[in-house]
């Protein structure tokens, strides 16, 4: 055994307790011998892509890029829906092809390289173009980025299911999220120290080009994952096979309940912008306030990722229940404060503090549902679960994104209350889900 292998094994033993490190539940013996190396290769590649995500954040960085190149204002509203839903909705068709591949890590590698090309393209647009042409070019490149992300999403969950044992997958997501949180903290600190509006388009181009390099490095690292051939039965051709696969929503009751619960829990992500808007309504839009929200988000990921990851390895179902309930209670509290003592919302620390707790809860929802769907099935059935759920959720996400239109008849706190009530329904439904031991 080489010194490098020994070091990897020792580090792995420190992150995973001795008993769990010896267990290889739900993977074969060949894969079991490669777990320590695969564990760290996966964490590092996930960290690099999450760092790239932080640098090219569609909620912060890309809107500023659009504004700096004088893109039409109406295009900014397309950034987040395209970024999130575009990577989910095509997965049902993508999975039809991935199912026929005995080795699936190369799909992830290809998706990562395509994301790099997309970000390099956006960097070039920021550097060289302006006006409507620049805006539409960014939207087109973001669409390519999102579709490429869909390749990685389907493949990664399947590769993790083949290479990382049960009771360790939650911690894998937890540690990578924690590392990403550290980077987000740094970005928040930079925002507090600098006025981002003073940056020129060329600066954004350099920043985004650096993000593109992160996806290339991640692809090179992920290519070293030792994946052994898996099931290929049931590979289908194109759209008809994809539509047929939707039938599992009718025939598989536990999976159907999971998808419905996950849809109701989307509020953990959808309410976040409304917390920021509520703060802006009460405090204005000073740079320090945005920095506080970014710091709150990064600190939440840094501190809560490992906790939720270890909790998910015990029971991802209970993680979903606890985190969704916490999200709902926060929304109810915000509505109560806005209704009974609105002056509290003018205190600069109140809403960033609530946002911190919301970010902690969202981490729980995210890690819990990722771990649950990976553990719920094995083999090609896992690919079906991931692709079907993500496709359905992508469509629902677009529809629920229209809740912003309710601002014409409801206050921001009332929208938060409505979404929080849906999240509480998701928590209640999660109590009926089976455990995945």
C-alpha positions as CSV (number, residue, x, y, z in Angstrom):
1,X,0.0,0.0,0.0
2,X,1.5,3.4,-1.0
3,X,1.9,6.3,1.3
4,X,-0.7,8.2,-0.6
5,X,-3.2,5.4,-0.2
6,X,-2.5,5.2,3.5
7,X,-2.9,8.9,4.0
8,X,-6.2,8.8,2.1
9,X,-7.5,5.9,4.2
10,X,-6.4,7.7,7.5
11,X,-8.2,10.9,6.5
12,X,-11.2,8.9,5.5
13,X,-11.3,7.2,8.9
14,X,-11.2,10.6,10.6
15,X,-14.2,11.9,8.6
16,X,-16.2,8.6,8.8
17,X,-16.4,6.8,12.1
18,X,-14.6,3.5,12.4
19,X,-17.7,1.3,12.2
20,X,-19.3,3.1,9.2
21,X,-15.9,3.2,7.4
22,X,-15.8,-0.7,7.5
23,X,-19.3,-1.0,6.3
24,X,-20.1,-1.2,2.5
25,X,-23.8,-1.3,2.4
26,X,-25.5,-1.3,-1.0
27,X,-22.3,-1.4,-3.1
28,X,-20.3,-4.4,-4.4
29,X,-17.0,-5.7,-3.0
30,X,-14.9,-4.2,-5.8
31,X,-16.3,-0.7,-5.2
32,X,-15.9,-1.2,-1.5
33,X,-12.1,-1.3,-1.8
34,X,-12.1,2.0,-3.6
35,X,-14.4,3.9,-1.3
36,X,-11.7,6.1,0.5
37,X,-10.2,7.4,-2.7
38,X,-13.6,7.9,-4.4
39,X,-14.9,9.7,-1.4
40,X,-12.3,12.4,-1.5
41,X,-12.3,12.7,-5.3
42,X,-16.0,13.2,-5.2
43,X,-15.8,15.8,-2.4
44,X,-13.1,17.8,-4.1
45,X,-14.9,17.8,-7.5
46,X,-18.1,18.8,-5.8
47,X,-16.3,21.6,-3.9
48,X,-14.8,23.0,-7.1
49,X,-18.1,23.1,-8.9
50,X,-19.9,24.6,-5.9
51,X,-17.1,27.2,-5.8
52,X,-17.8,27.9,-9.5
53,X,-21.4,28.2,-8.6
54,X,-20.6,30.8,-6.0
55,X,-18.5,32.9,-8.3
56,X,-21.2,32.8,-11.0
57,X,-24.2,33.0,-8.7
58,X,-27.4,33.8,-10.8
59,X,-28.9,35.6,-7.9
60,X,-26.0,38.0,-7.3
61,X,-23.2,37.9,-9.9
62,X,-25.1,37.4,-13.2
63,X,-27.6,40.2,-12.5
64,X,-24.7,42.6,-11.9
65,X,-23.1,41.4,-15.2
66,X,-26.4,41.9,-17.0
67,X,-26.7,45.4,-15.6
68,X,-23.0,46.3,-16.3
69,X,-23.5,45.4,-20.0
70,X,-26.8,47.3,-20.2
71,X,-28.9,44.3,-20.9
72,X,-32.8,44.8,-20.9
73,X,-34.2,44.7,-17.4
74,X,-36.9,42.1,-18.3
75,X,-34.2,39.5,-19.1
76,X,-33.0,39.5,-15.5
77,X,-36.2,37.8,-14.4
78,X,-35.2,34.7,-16.5
79,X,-31.9,34.0,-14.8
80,X,-32.9,32.0,-11.8
81,X,-35.8,30.0,-13.5
82,X,-33.5,29.0,-16.4
83,X,-30.6,28.2,-14.2
84,X,-32.6,25.9,-11.9
85,X,-35.4,24.5,-14.0
86,X,-33.4,24.1,-17.2
87,X,-31.2,21.5,-15.5
88,X,-34.1,19.5,-14.2
89,X,-36.8,19.3,-16.8
90,X,-34.8,17.4,-19.6
91,X,-33.5,14.8,-17.1
92,X,-36.2,12.4,-17.9
93,X,-35.0,12.1,-21.5
94,X,-31.3,12.3,-20.6
95,X,-31.8,9.4,-18.2
96,X,-33.0,7.2,-21.1
97,X,-29.6,7.3,-22.6
98,X,-27.6,7.2,-19.3
99,X,-29.3,4.0,-18.3
100,X,-27.6,2.2,-21.2
101,X,-24.1,3.2,-20.0
102,X,-22.3,0.7,-17.7
103,X,-19.8,3.5,-16.7
104,X,-21.5,6.8,-16.1
105,X,-18.8,9.1,-14.6
106,X,-17.9,10.2,-18.1
107,X,-21.3,11.8,-18.5
108,X,-20.5,13.9,-15.4
109,X,-17.1,14.8,-16.9
110,X,-18.7,15.9,-20.2
111,X,-21.4,17.9,-18.4
112,X,-18.7,19.7,-16.3
113,X,-16.7,20.6,-19.4
114,X,-19.8,21.9,-21.1
115,X,-20.5,24.1,-18.1
116,X,-17.0,25.4,-18.3
117,X,-17.6,26.3,-22.0
118,X,-20.8,28.1,-21.1
119,X,-19.2,30.1,-18.4
120,X,-16.3,31.0,-20.6
121,X,-18.8,32.2,-23.2
122,X,-20.6,34.4,-20.6
123,X,-17.2,35.8,-19.6
124,X,-16.5,36.7,-23.3
125,X,-19.9,38.4,-23.6
126,X,-19.2,40.4,-20.4
127,X,-15.9,41.5,-21.9
128,X,-16.9,42.2,-25.5
129,X,-20.6,42.9,-25.9
130,X,-23.3,45.1,-24.5
131,X,-27.0,45.9,-24.8
132,X,-29.8,43.5,-25.8
133,X,-27.4,41.3,-27.8
134,X,-25.3,40.7,-24.7
135,X,-28.3,40.0,-22.6
136,X,-29.8,37.4,-25.0
137,X,-26.4,35.8,-25.5
138,X,-26.0,35.4,-21.7
139,X,-29.5,33.8,-21.6
140,X,-28.6,31.4,-24.4
141,X,-25.3,30.4,-22.7
142,X,-27.0,30.0,-19.4
143,X,-29.5,27.7,-21.0
144,X,-26.6,25.5,-22.3
145,X,-25.0,25.7,-18.8
146,X,-28.3,24.5,-17.2
147,X,-28.7,21.6,-19.6
148,X,-25.1,20.6,-19.0
149,X,-25.8,20.7,-15.3
150,X,-28.7,18.2,-15.9
151,X,-26.2,15.7,-17.3
152,X,-24.1,16.0,-14.1
153,X,-27.1,15.8,-11.8
154,X,-28.4,12.5,-13.2
155,X,-24.9,10.9,-13.5
156,X,-23.6,12.1,-10.1
157,X,-26.3,10.6,-8.0
158,X,-26.0,7.3,-9.8
159,X,-22.2,7.2,-9.5
160,X,-22.4,8.1,-5.8
161,X,-24.9,5.2,-5.4
162,X,-22.4,2.8,-7.0
163,X,-19.2,4.1,-5.3
164,X,-20.2,5.4,-1.8
165,X,-22.0,3.1,0.7
166,X,-25.2,3.9,2.5
167,X,-24.8,5.8,5.8
168,X,-21.9,7.8,4.2
169,X,-23.6,9.6,1.4
170,X,-25.1,12.3,3.5
171,X,-21.8,13.2,5.0
172,X,-20.3,13.5,1.5
173,X,-22.9,16.2,0.6
174,X,-22.5,17.8,4.0
175,X,-18.7,18.3,3.8
176,X,-18.8,19.6,0.3
177,X,-21.6,22.0,1.2
178,X,-19.6,23.2,4.3
179,X,-16.5,23.9,2.1
180,X,-18.7,25.8,-0.3
181,X,-20.1,27.8,2.6
182,X,-16.5,28.9,3.5
183,X,-16.1,30.3,0.0
184,X,-19.4,32.1,0.2
185,X,-18.3,33.7,3.4
186,X,-15.3,35.0,1.6
187,X,-17.4,36.5,-1.1
188,X,-19.7,38.2,1.4
189,X,-16.6,39.6,3.2
190,X,-15.3,41.0,-0.1
191,X,-18.7,42.6,-0.8
192,X,-18.6,44.3,2.6
193,X,-15.1,45.7,1.8
194,X,-15.7,46.7,-1.8
195,X,-18.4,48.3,-3.8
196,X,-19.3,45.7,-6.5
197,X,-21.0,48.3,-8.7
198,X,-17.6,49.9,-9.3
199,X,-16.4,46.8,-11.1
200,X,-16.2,47.1,-14.9
201,X,-17.5,44.4,-17.4
202,X,-13.9,43.3,-18.0
203,X,-13.5,42.5,-14.3
204,X,-16.6,40.3,-14.5
205,X,-15.1,38.6,-17.5
206,X,-12.0,37.7,-15.6
207,X,-14.0,36.5,-12.6
208,X,-16.2,34.3,-14.7
209,X,-13.2,32.9,-16.7
210,X,-11.7,31.8,-13.4
211,X,-15.0,30.1,-12.6
212,X,-14.9,28.2,-15.9
213,X,-11.4,26.9,-15.0
214,X,-12.9,25.4,-11.8
215,X,-15.2,23.2,-13.8
216,X,-12.4,22.0,-16.0
217,X,-10.3,21.0,-12.9
218,X,-13.3,19.3,-11.4
219,X,-13.8,17.3,-14.6
220,X,-10.2,16.1,-14.5
221,X,-10.5,15.1,-10.9
222,X,-13.8,13.3,-11.3
223,X,-12.4,11.3,-14.2
224,X,-10.1,9.6,-11.7
225,X,-13.1,8.1,-9.7
226,X,-12.9,4.3,-9.8
227,X,-16.4,3.3,-11.0
228,X,-17.1,-0.3,-11.9
229,X,-19.7,-1.3,-14.6
230,X,-23.3,-1.3,-13.4
231,X,-26.7,-2.3,-14.7
232,X,-27.7,-1.3,-18.2
233,X,-31.0,-3.0,-18.5
234,X,-34.0,-0.9,-19.5
235,X,-32.1,1.7,-21.6
236,X,-34.7,3.4,-23.8
237,X,-34.6,5.5,-26.9
238,X,-35.6,9.1,-26.5
239,X,-38.9,10.6,-25.7
240,X,-41.3,7.6,-25.7
241,X,-39.2,5.8,-23.2
242,X,-39.0,8.9,-21.1
243,X,-42.8,9.3,-21.1
244,X,-43.2,5.6,-20.2
245,X,-40.9,6.1,-17.2
246,X,-43.2,8.7,-15.7
247,X,-45.5,5.8,-14.9
248,X,-43.5,5.1,-11.8
249,X,-45.3,8.1,-10.3
250,X,-48.5,6.0,-10.5
251,X,-47.1,2.6,-9.6
252,X,-44.6,3.5,-6.9
253,X,-46.4,5.0,-3.9
254,X,-43.4,5.8,-1.7
255,X,-41.6,7.6,-4.6
256,X,-44.8,9.5,-5.5
257,X,-45.1,10.7,-1.9
258,X,-41.5,11.8,-1.9
259,X,-42.0,13.8,-5.1
260,X,-45.0,15.5,-3.7
261,X,-43.3,16.3,-0.4
262,X,-40.2,17.6,-2.2
263,X,-42.5,19.9,-4.3
264,X,-44.1,21.3,-1.2
265,X,-40.7,21.8,0.4
266,X,-39.5,24.1,-2.5
267,X,-40.5,27.0,-0.3
268,X,-37.2,26.6,1.5
269,X,-35.6,28.0,-1.7
270,X,-38.5,30.1,-2.9
271,X,-39.0,32.1,0.2
272,X,-35.3,33.2,0.4
273,X,-35.6,36.1,-2.1
274,X,-38.7,37.4,-0.2
275,X,-36.6,37.7,3.0
276,X,-34.2,39.9,1.1
277,X,-37.0,42.0,-0.5
278,X,-38.6,42.5,2.9
279,X,-35.2,43.7,4.2
280,X,-34.9,46.1,1.3
281,X,-38.4,47.5,1.9
282,X,-37.6,48.2,5.5
283,X,-33.9,49.1,5.3
284,X,-33.2,50.2,1.7
285,X,-30.4,48.6,-0.4
286,X,-27.1,49.4,1.3
287,X,-24.2,47.2,0.2
288,X,-23.5,46.1,3.7
289,X,-27.0,44.6,3.9
290,X,-26.4,42.4,0.9
291,X,-23.1,41.4,2.4
292,X,-24.8,40.4,5.6
293,X,-27.2,38.2,3.7
294,X,-24.3,36.5,1.8
295,X,-22.4,36.0,5.0
296,X,-25.5,34.5,6.6
297,X,-25.9,32.1,3.7
298,X,-22.2,31.1,3.7
299,X,-22.0,30.7,7.5
300,X,-25.2,28.5,7.4
301,X,-23.6,26.2,4.8
302,X,-20.3,26.1,6.7
303,X,-21.8,25.2,10.0
304,X,-24.8,23.1,9.1
305,X,-23.6,21.0,6.2
306,X,-21.7,18.4,8.3
307,X,-24.5,18.3,10.9
308,X,-27.3,17.7,8.3
309,X,-25.0,15.2,6.4
310,X,-24.4,13.1,9.5
311,X,-28.1,13.3,10.5
312,X,-29.1,12.2,7.0
313,X,-26.9,9.1,7.3
314,X,-29.0,8.2,10.4
315,X,-32.4,9.1,8.8
316,X,-32.8,11.3,5.8
317,X,-36.5,11.1,6.3
318,X,-36.3,12.8,9.7
319,X,-33.9,15.4,8.2
320,X,-36.7,16.3,5.7
321,X,-39.3,16.5,8.5
322,X,-37.2,18.7,10.9
323,X,-35.8,21.1,8.2
324,X,-39.1,21.6,6.5
325,X,-40.9,22.2,9.8
326,X,-38.2,24.8,10.8
327,X,-38.7,26.5,7.4
328,X,-42.4,26.8,8.0
329,X,-42.0,28.1,11.6
330,X,-39.6,30.8,10.4
331,X,-42.2,32.0,7.8
332,X,-44.9,32.0,10.4
333,X,-42.7,34.1,12.8
334,X,-41.9,36.6,10.0
335,X,-45.6,37.0,9.3
336,X,-46.3,37.5,13.0
337,X,-43.6,40.1,13.4
338,X,-44.7,42.0,10.2
339,X,-48.3,42.0,11.4
340,X,-47.8,42.7,15.1
341,X,-44.5,44.5,15.5
342,X,-43.2,45.7,12.2
343,X,-40.7,48.1,13.8
344,X,-38.6,45.0,14.5
345,X,-37.9,44.6,10.8
346,X,-36.1,47.9,10.7
347,X,-33.4,46.5,12.9
348,X,-30.5,45.7,10.6
349,X,-29.7,42.3,12.2
350,X,-33.2,40.8,12.4
351,X,-33.8,39.7,8.9
352,X,-30.2,38.6,8.2
353,X,-30.5,36.4,11.4
354,X,-33.8,34.9,10.1
355,X,-32.1,34.4,6.7
356,X,-29.3,32.5,8.4
357,X,-31.7,30.1,10.1
358,X,-33.6,29.7,6.8
359,X,-30.4,28.9,5.1
360,X,-29.6,26.3,7.7
361,X,-33.1,24.8,7.2
362,X,-32.7,24.8,3.4
363,X,-29.4,23.0,3.7
364,X,-31.3,20.3,5.6
365,X,-34.0,20.0,2.9
366,X,-31.4,19.9,0.2
367,X,-29.1,17.3,1.8
368,X,-32.1,15.3,3.1
369,X,-33.9,14.9,-0.2
370,X,-30.6,14.1,-2.1
371,X,-29.7,11.4,0.3
372,X,-33.2,10.0,0.5
373,X,-33.7,9.6,-3.3
374,X,-30.2,8.0,-3.6
375,X,-30.9,5.5,-0.8
376,X,-34.5,4.8,-1.8
377,X,-33.5,2.7,-4.8
378,X,-30.6,0.8,-6.3
379,X,-29.3,0.1,-9.8
380,X,-31.1,1.6,-12.8
381,X,-34.1,2.3,-10.7
382,X,-32.1,5.1,-9.0
383,X,-31.6,6.7,-12.3
384,X,-35.3,6.7,-12.9
385,X,-36.1,8.2,-9.5
386,X,-33.6,11.0,-10.0
387,X,-34.6,11.9,-13.5
388,X,-38.4,11.6,-13.0
389,X,-38.3,13.6,-9.7
390,X,-36.1,16.3,-11.1
391,X,-38.1,16.7,-14.3
392,X,-41.4,17.0,-12.4
393,X,-39.8,19.4,-9.8
394,X,-38.3,21.5,-12.6
395,X,-41.8,22.1,-14.1
396,X,-43.3,22.8,-10.7
397,X,-40.5,25.2,-9.8
398,X,-41.3,27.2,-12.9
399,X,-44.9,27.3,-11.9
400,X,-44.2,28.2,-8.3
401,X,-41.8,30.8,-9.4
402,X,-44.9,32.7,-10.6
403,X,-45.8,33.4,-6.9
404,X,-44.1,36.7,-7.4
405,X,-47.1,37.8,-9.4
406,X,-49.1,37.5,-6.2
407,X,-47.4,40.7,-4.9
408,X,-50.1,42.6,-6.7
409,X,-52.7,41.3,-4.2
410,X,-50.6,40.1,-1.2
411,X,-47.9,41.7,0.9
412,X,-44.4,40.1,1.0
413,X,-45.1,38.7,4.5
414,X,-48.3,37.1,3.3
415,X,-46.5,35.4,0.4
416,X,-44.0,34.1,2.8
417,X,-46.9,32.8,5.0
418,X,-48.5,31.0,2.0
419,X,-45.2,29.3,1.0
420,X,-44.5,28.4,4.6
421,X,-47.9,26.7,4.9
422,X,-47.0,24.6,1.9
423,X,-43.7,23.6,3.5
424,X,-45.5,22.5,6.6
425,X,-47.7,20.3,4.4
426,X,-44.5,18.8,3.0
427,X,-43.2,18.1,6.4
428,X,-46.4,16.4,7.4
429,X,-46.3,14.3,4.2
430,X,-42.7,13.3,4.9
431,X,-43.8,11.6,8.1
432,X,-45.6,9.0,5.9
433,X,-42.4,8.2,3.9
434,X,-40.7,4.9,4.6
435,X,-37.2,4.8,6.1
436,X,-34.4,3.8,3.7
437,X,-32.2,1.6,6.0
